[in-house]
Amino acid sequence: MNISAHILRLFGWKVSVTIPDFPKALICVAPHTSNWDFILGELAYTSVGRKAGFLMKDTWFFWPLGCFFRAIGGIAVPRRRPGTGSLTDFISAKFNSTDRLVLAITPEGTRSRTTRWHTGFLQIAYNTGVPVCLGVLDFGQKRIFIEKVFTPTGDVEADMRAVKDFYAPYQGKHPENFTTE
């Protein structure tokens, strides 16, 4: 057992990752209500011997944190990207130009309560054909799991409703900040 697994077990967390080790995949992660989500998600995925990249605001990529975040798979996302194209196109191009890329994305896009989840992960899946794996950080049961592969249909509204319905039973660290409405 590795150190990540020991840390999670010490704090009472259970981890289950039953999806295949895809060379390319998106991991949709929710609920996202705390900065602890990142730490727990990284520990959980590492505890099963896997590595996933992640998107993070570029303001976190200052010295020395920037070096650390890049080393563990971080991709800096500028808050303002004038003339650089869409983030969705940028990530789609990354998937299309590499043999291996697993990327964790939080569709809520914020730790605050929001009904407007971002659909970029669905667009990336449509553009690239990579599978969408549904990852859960359930603070209510102290479980972190990735056990379901979601197949997008191409209907953004219906796909987002199905994704939100999947996450509805789970509880974030700050339950008042999570909604699937």
N, C-alpha and C positions, 0 to 999 in steps of 0.2 A: 504494500500500500504506500502511495506517495504522500508527500507532505500536505498537498492540497486536500486529499481525502481525509487525512488525520485532522486537519484544522476544521473541516466541515463536520466531521463526526464529533469532535470535541464540543462544538457548539450545538449539537443535536440535529444537524441537517442530514436528510437522506437524498441521495442522487440516483437518478435512473436515466440513462441514455441508451435507448434501444434502436434508434434509427441507424441505418448503415453509415459507415464512415465515407460519405460522398466526397469525391475530389473537389466538387464545386457545389455549394449550397448556400442558401440564405437561411439564417435562423432568426425567425421572428420571435422576439422576447417580450413578454408582458406578465404581470403588471410591472410598470416602471414608475415607482413613486419615491425612490430614494437613491442616493449615490451608492448605498450598500449593494444595490442590484448589480452594478458593474463588478464589484469585488467578488460577490457570491457567484455570479455567472462565470467569471474567469476561473475561480477555484473549482467550480463544478465541472466545467468542460476539461480543465487540466487534470482533474482527478480521474478521468476516464482515459487519459493519455491522448487527448486531442487538442488541437489549437484552432482558434477562430479569431479572425480579425474583427475590428469594430470601428464604428465611426464616432468621432468625438469633436466637440467644438475646438477650433484651432487655438482658442485662447488658453487651453490647457497644455498646449505643446510648447511651453517655455522651458528653458534650461533649469534644472536637469530633467524635469518630468517628461519633456518632449522625447528625449532619447529613450527613456524607459518605455513610454507608451508605444513608440515606433517598434521597439524591440519585441514587444508582446503582441504586435499586430495592429496597432492603432493607425487609423487614417484620419488626418486632420481635415476637418470640414470648415472652410471659411464661412463666417456669418454672412458676408457679402461677397458675391462672386461676379462682379461686373465683367461682362465679355468672356466669361469662362464656360458658358453653357450650363446645362442643368446638372445637378448632382446625379440624377438618375442616369443620364447619358454617360457621365464620367464612370460611374460604378459598373454600368453595363459593359463599357469598353474594357474595364479592368477584367471582368469575367471572361470576355471574349478573347483576351490577349494572354491568358495564362492557363496553365494546366491544372493548377490547384489554388482554390480560393474559397474559404468558408467564411462568411461574414455575418456577424450578429447585428441585428437592427431592432431598435425599439420603435414601433410604429406610432406610439403616442408622441414621441419626439420631445417630451418634456416630463418632468416629475410632478407637474401640477395637474390638477383635474382638467381633462379636455374630452369633448365628445368628437372632436375632429382629429381622427387618426390619419397619419400620412400614408398615402397609397404608393409611394415610390418603390417599396419592396415588391409590390405586385407588378408594377411596370417593369422593374428589373427582371423579375421572373418571366414575364411575357416576352421581353426582349431577348433573353438569353437561354430560356428553357431550363434554368437551374431549378432544383427542387426547393420548396419552401418548407422548412421544418419548424414546428411550433414548440417553442421553449417556454416553460412556465417557472416562475419564481413565486411559489405559494408560501407566504409567510404564515398563513393560518395553520398549515399542516407542517411547516418547515421542510418542504419538499421542493427540489429542483429537478425538473425532468424535461426530456425531449423524447417523446414517444410517438409523435404523429407527424406524418408528411402530408402537407396540404397541397392539393393539385388545383392551381388557379384555372378558372374557366375562361377568362378573358372579359368577363362582366365585372368591372371594378366594384360597382355598388354591391352586387350579390356576393362577390368574394370577400369584401370587407365585412359584410354582415355575418358571413359564415365564420370568419376569423374572430370577430368580436364575440359571437355566440360561444365559440370554443373557450374563450378566456373568461366569460362571465362568472363562473363559479369560484374563481380564484381570488386571493386576497394579497394585496401589496403590503409593504411595511407600513404605509400610511393609507389605510383603506379609504379614507375620505377623499383621497386624490386619484382614485381609480374608478372609471366608469366605462361601460360598454354600450351606453345609450347611442 
